[in-house]
């Protein structure tokens, strides 16, 4: 029995394979912005373990809804996705964007390569990729031969769409935070304490948990530190970096707002 395989997976199983039988994953190149490596579907996994990870205007009803669904299902990647949209407001070369995103992700490891994230945003309607120019026909007058001249190393430009710009505005203005803060208002004092705590210095999960445990309101019903971390991360007020939770610039702005409201 020990020699029997638990799962009958293909030997070349690739969890990032594009879910299309006509595409050979071995021929794909994630450094090529025109290649089709854009989201993780589980082609070779059992059907009951598969889940749809594609967000498109067609499936969600609009580009705005598709972008929000993409953000909601990838909360840890959302700051990176928003940063990509920010960088592409006026257009950004693929090579330059890849370098910048690699730098952003060095402290927050991801299985997604930069161009994979760009493709996910493109499918959702948040980014557009410059079309590659047609091959130019060139005639060699000496030999009388006509041939096509093709640029072997295209470096196209990614540009944020109108829907992408709207998503930036939505997620950098604090609307999502205020929505959660108002709905969870009985824990307002706890949110403020956690935010101020992380503003003083980056904090571990354990340190935040101990702080939350000092509040009587979190005892019944029980609320752990992870709840507040999750809510603040989802609203882009906290970010995981260098093995600790940091208050973001948006988080600092939101903390100043709610503190001012309390004093008023």
Legacy VTK file of the C-alpha trace (Angstrom):
# vtk DataFile Version 3.0
C-alpha trace
ASCII
DATASET POLYDATA
POINTS 264 float
0.000 0.000 0.000
2.903 2.358 0.717
3.864 2.330 -2.970
0.432 3.343 -4.167
-0.009 6.958 -5.290
-2.565 8.988 -3.368
-3.380 11.163 -6.382
-3.129 10.363 -10.036
-1.666 13.732 -11.094
0.155 14.184 -14.341
3.918 14.304 -13.837
4.105 17.740 -15.474
1.401 19.229 -13.233
1.603 23.013 -13.223
-0.843 24.886 -10.970
-0.342 28.061 -13.006
-1.198 26.425 -16.311
-3.644 28.292 -18.521
-6.904 26.379 -18.691
-6.938 25.806 -22.426
-6.105 22.436 -23.957
-4.718 24.076 -27.101
-2.002 25.951 -25.211
1.255 24.218 -24.332
2.458 25.530 -20.975
6.009 24.488 -21.827
6.050 27.041 -24.653
4.958 29.942 -22.470
7.279 32.669 -21.282
6.178 34.847 -18.393
8.820 37.415 -19.315
7.016 37.977 -22.613
4.116 40.429 -22.153
2.350 38.943 -25.169
2.391 35.393 -23.888
-0.637 33.852 -22.199
0.338 33.179 -18.607
-2.241 35.203 -16.774
-4.041 33.483 -13.932
-3.832 30.298 -11.872
-6.336 27.639 -12.862
-5.855 24.039 -11.819
-6.105 22.170 -15.131
-4.803 18.858 -13.797
-6.457 18.902 -10.389
-9.582 16.866 -9.548
-12.771 18.746 -10.485
-13.895 19.063 -6.860
-10.668 20.937 -6.010
-10.864 23.405 -8.891
-12.117 26.953 -8.565
-12.662 29.694 -11.101
-10.053 32.415 -10.654
-10.940 34.484 -13.711
-12.599 37.865 -13.309
-13.850 39.536 -16.473
-16.443 42.183 -17.385
-18.429 39.463 -19.148
-18.625 37.267 -16.040
-19.088 39.997 -13.436
-21.274 42.297 -15.547
-18.882 45.243 -15.845
-15.196 46.093 -15.674
-15.769 47.856 -12.341
-17.366 44.724 -10.839
-14.642 42.461 -12.270
-11.880 44.627 -10.790
-13.585 44.656 -7.380
-13.993 40.867 -7.505
-10.311 40.470 -8.387
-9.315 42.741 -5.495
-11.680 41.040 -3.052
-10.372 37.545 -3.855
-6.733 38.648 -3.640
-6.536 40.927 -0.564
-2.819 40.312 -0.036
-2.111 41.291 -3.652
-4.441 44.296 -3.713
-1.791 46.877 -2.718
0.419 45.577 -5.529
-2.452 45.575 -8.029
-3.355 49.153 -7.111
0.306 50.163 -7.336
0.442 48.704 -10.854
-2.584 50.767 -11.864
-0.977 53.857 -10.331
2.256 53.281 -12.262
0.373 52.813 -15.515
-1.752 55.972 -15.336
0.346 57.636 -18.022
1.572 54.377 -19.524
4.510 52.246 -18.398
6.900 50.078 -20.413
6.548 46.379 -19.669
10.224 46.005 -18.748
10.096 48.971 -16.370
6.859 47.774 -14.779
8.271 44.281 -14.216
11.296 45.712 -12.428
9.168 47.950 -10.183
6.721 45.186 -9.252
9.570 42.791 -8.437
10.863 45.422 -6.026
7.421 45.858 -4.445
7.005 42.112 -3.961
10.416 41.369 -2.501
9.074 41.794 1.053
5.733 40.130 0.356
6.360 36.944 -1.622
3.859 35.979 -4.290
3.525 33.069 -6.693
2.349 35.629 -9.249
4.998 37.079 -11.550
4.589 40.786 -12.437
3.227 40.104 -15.915
0.803 37.544 -14.514
-0.653 40.271 -12.290
-0.841 42.605 -15.293
-2.707 39.976 -17.299
-5.168 39.499 -14.444
-5.824 43.257 -14.419
-6.119 43.299 -18.195
-8.734 40.530 -18.171
-10.709 42.425 -15.538
-10.671 45.552 -17.709
-8.278 47.629 -15.589
-5.260 47.630 -17.918
-4.656 47.764 -21.642
-1.565 46.454 -23.413
-0.219 48.282 -26.430
-0.739 46.290 -29.606
2.462 45.030 -31.162
3.274 46.701 -34.459
2.859 44.795 -37.672
6.036 43.265 -39.071
7.577 45.686 -41.537
8.176 44.549 -45.092
11.724 45.301 -46.197
13.177 44.916 -49.689
16.839 44.135 -50.270
17.527 46.047 -53.477
20.871 44.373 -54.070
19.580 40.798 -53.941
16.032 41.601 -55.029
14.634 39.828 -51.964
11.647 40.973 -49.892
11.415 39.874 -46.278
9.608 40.741 -43.039
11.579 42.531 -40.341
10.314 41.621 -36.869
11.359 43.190 -33.584
12.633 40.253 -31.542
12.351 42.065 -28.200
9.089 44.040 -28.029
8.702 46.261 -24.985
5.083 47.433 -25.161
3.313 49.858 -22.853
0.684 49.034 -20.233
-1.935 51.748 -19.657
-4.625 52.022 -16.977
-8.187 52.135 -18.340
-10.990 54.418 -17.158
-12.329 51.575 -15.004
-8.847 51.104 -13.555
-8.596 54.810 -12.727
-11.971 54.601 -10.969
-10.692 51.637 -8.954
-7.655 53.654 -7.844
-9.908 56.471 -6.665
-12.192 54.039 -4.865
-9.381 52.319 -2.986
-7.147 55.248 -2.154
-9.787 57.661 -0.852
-10.740 55.673 2.256
-14.317 54.805 1.238
-13.852 51.091 1.948
-12.396 51.811 5.394
-15.210 54.178 6.354
-17.781 51.601 5.229
-16.338 48.892 7.490
-15.610 51.317 10.339
-19.229 52.510 10.363
-20.674 49.003 10.164
-18.298 47.760 12.889
-18.617 50.948 14.919
-19.043 49.290 18.304
-15.366 48.310 17.950
-14.297 51.833 16.978
-12.026 52.158 20.009
-10.324 48.863 19.141
-9.735 49.886 15.517
-8.191 53.155 16.644
-5.975 51.390 19.162
-4.731 48.826 16.640
-4.046 51.508 14.031
-2.220 53.752 16.517
-0.257 50.740 17.795
0.946 49.898 14.262
1.645 53.567 13.573
4.101 53.678 16.441
6.063 50.705 15.053
5.541 47.619 12.880
3.786 44.928 14.913
3.542 41.150 14.936
0.251 39.266 14.837
0.851 38.169 18.425
1.411 41.731 19.648
-1.787 42.944 17.991
-3.670 39.984 19.443
-2.509 40.815 22.967
-3.610 44.427 22.529
-7.069 43.403 21.294
-7.448 41.015 24.239
-7.251 43.956 26.651
-10.607 45.266 25.419
-13.606 43.880 27.289
-15.864 44.322 24.272
-13.759 41.735 22.418
-14.414 39.047 25.033
-18.117 38.415 24.372
-18.731 37.778 21.556
-15.096 36.831 21.110
-13.114 38.987 18.712
-9.461 38.173 18.085
-6.713 40.364 16.707
-6.936 38.588 13.363
-10.377 40.097 12.745
-9.071 43.648 12.939
-5.957 42.821 10.943
-8.129 41.317 8.224
-10.506 44.284 8.075
-7.685 46.831 8.012
-5.776 44.890 5.374
-8.902 44.586 3.232
-9.313 48.361 3.344
-5.622 48.955 2.520
-4.858 50.489 5.914
-2.461 47.733 6.976
0.189 45.998 4.905
2.439 43.032 5.678
6.092 43.918 5.153
9.380 42.715 6.633
7.541 40.091 8.711
5.320 42.636 10.477
2.143 44.674 10.019
2.658 48.320 9.040
0.117 51.132 8.939
-0.036 52.418 5.354
-0.149 56.054 4.324
-3.883 55.639 3.773
-4.121 54.098 7.248
-2.340 57.106 8.741
-4.807 59.428 6.993
-7.782 57.399 8.212
-6.424 57.324 11.773
-6.043 61.100 11.720
-9.630 61.479 10.449
-11.300 59.254 13.021
-9.174 60.684 15.824
-10.200 64.207 14.825
-13.858 63.128 14.730
-13.562 61.728 18.258
-12.051 64.954 19.563
-14.760 67.028 17.873
LINES 1 265
264 0 1 2 3 4 5 6 7 8 9 10 11 12 13 14 15 16 17 18 19 20 21 22 23 24 25 26 27 28 29 30 31 32 33 34 35 36 37 38 39 40 41 42 43 44 45 46 47 48 49 50 51 52 53 54 55 56 57 58 59 60 61 62 63 64 65 66 67 68 69 70 71 72 73 74 75 76 77 78 79 80 81 82 83 84 85 86 87 88 89 90 91 92 93 94 95 96 97 98 99 100 101 102 103 104 105 106 107 108 109 110 111 112 113 114 115 116 117 118 119 120 121 122 123 124 125 126 127 128 129 130 131 132 133 134 135 136 137 138 139 140 141 142 143 144 145 146 147 148 149 150 151 152 153 154 155 156 157 158 159 160 161 162 163 164 165 166 167 168 169 170 171 172 173 174 175 176 177 178 179 180 181 182 183 184 185 186 187 188 189 190 191 192 193 194 195 196 197 198 199 200 201 202 203 204 205 206 207 208 209 210 211 212 213 214 215 216 217 218 219 220 221 222 223 224 225 226 227 228 229 230 231 232 233 234 235 236 237 238 239 240 241 242 243 244 245 246 247 248 249 250 251 252 253 254 255 256 257 258 259 260 261 262 263
